Amino acid sequence: MEICHNCGLPEGALRNPGRTASVTAAAQFGDKRSRRHSVWCCTDECAIQSLAISKYGKSSFRWPITLAQFRAMNPLEESRKKRAPNKAYLERLTTEKSVEITY
């Protein structure tokens, strides 16, 4: 089970399959280059926020643009691959459960 990179929501709490985003991590502790990580996000909005944080840092008041302006630049269009739902999720959708109610 995966957890959303931005908000921490577990994968099982959602009906949608979510999406993966490629986030760039800055060089730290003497590293000479930055690294790209593929992270799972529960919604497109969480993916946009994760991309903005990786680009500009955690302190949003220091960003040169607002989150709405960053969203308008369409950062998700370059990585539009949606994550395929897992087999357990598909089985839950196709399995019908009957509930008997007795009074």
PyMOL commands that set and color helices and strands:
alter all, ss='L'
color gray80, all
select helices_A, chain A and resi 11-13+44-56+60-62+67-72+77-79+87-94
alter helices_A, ss='H'
color red, helices_A
select strands_A, chain A and resi 19-25+35-41
alter strands_A, ss='S'
color yellow, strands_A
deselect
rebuild
show_as cartoon
